Amino acid sequence: MNELFLERMRKMLKGEYPTYLEKLNDSARKGIRINTLKIMPADFFACTNYELEKSPFAKNGYYANIKSGVGFTPEHMSGFFYIQEPSASSAVTILEPKPGMKVLDMCAAPGSKSTQISELLHQCGLLVANEIHPTRARVLLENVERCGSANTIVLNNDPKDISKAFPEFFDMVLCDAPCSGEGMFRKEDQAVEQWSLENVQACAVRQIAILNEAYKCLKPGGIMVYSTCTFAMEENELCIQKFIQEHLDMHLVPINVEFGRKAFDLGSHTDYARRIFPMDGGEGHFIAKLKKDGNRTESTKKVMQSQPLPKEAKEFFETFFVKQYPYYFVKNDKVYGGTQPFYEVGKCHLLRHQVFLGEMEKNRFTPSHALFMSAYTKFKNTIDLQEEDILHYMRGEQLNISCKKGWYAVCYHGVVIGGAKSDGTALKNKYPKNLRLR
């Protein structure tokens, strides 16, 4: 462990430093968050046997004694839960998004906080989830789709592009900024190896730059949460103090939660923010909540021009869906659905606008995997598989189950995991090849 880092922590924690050192040698605590877009807690507990202990950081968050490979189970691939270090869910709990709001997650990958926001929006309102790094942005998209969000735009852009495309558009902005990762030392050896004071200082400069762009996206009267997973004051209290000194219409507001502790008082009400240390049952986090002066108004934005919905797609939806999506968008034979209008995104690199439902191929509509994974979609034709058959399905095998011809939503404990098409004697497997068990 870096001696300079330890000396900084000793000065910060004073009498608690020995306890911190003791906790630093413990294993990082693992956790999950039940995804109520897909399954309610009572149903989750009725059909699973995970060893769970309630966490204080989120309503549906739990400490979990999970083993490697849990990410390939039918429960995870169906979107029953998100694997998340428990205290990492604290930022969205403090943000408190409500149904109907427009929310931006500026630094969103791999998606733990975006999926948590989506869960709290209940498919009502809009979430824009952005990630600057292309590879991480693809992981973000996969997690958003797996967890069933039908009202999320996924972008792959620099924060400067986002602020140009969405000026004063959002009711809430989450800025979970890249940081030096001091709070992840128990979890990630790489964070320990890469630590340096120069990196802390470089992160602080980058964080201010990201906050400045996030500020431009927030409408008057809106709420912003800034969070990190580090202990360094340069990236936490000093960073947020510098930001509000440069933006006089932004003010820290008190955070009323039971978990964690007050941040350090460096002036400008920096003690309104919240810190979480390993001694508090988490890893290491800083969360500040700010409000922008002014009265919140309804934001408006142009919508993208859609081609007509193909009659084959319309017939498929009428035959297969219990209820229709409120909005559809069609371009280049690809069909999308969503619970919100298909707003323009300017020059941003758009990975996904709400739900990719499928595409036209030789005058036929072929549904996508995302159509089946969307928690908004309710299907007329479903087939529920038990443990043995669901594993065959996840391996891409044909299922010798006789049923009426047509498309089916394949379910596990009532939650859709993918699609299949029946020829009357067997179900042809449509589970994506890249997701199949090896």
Disulfide bonds with the S-S distance in Angstrom:
none
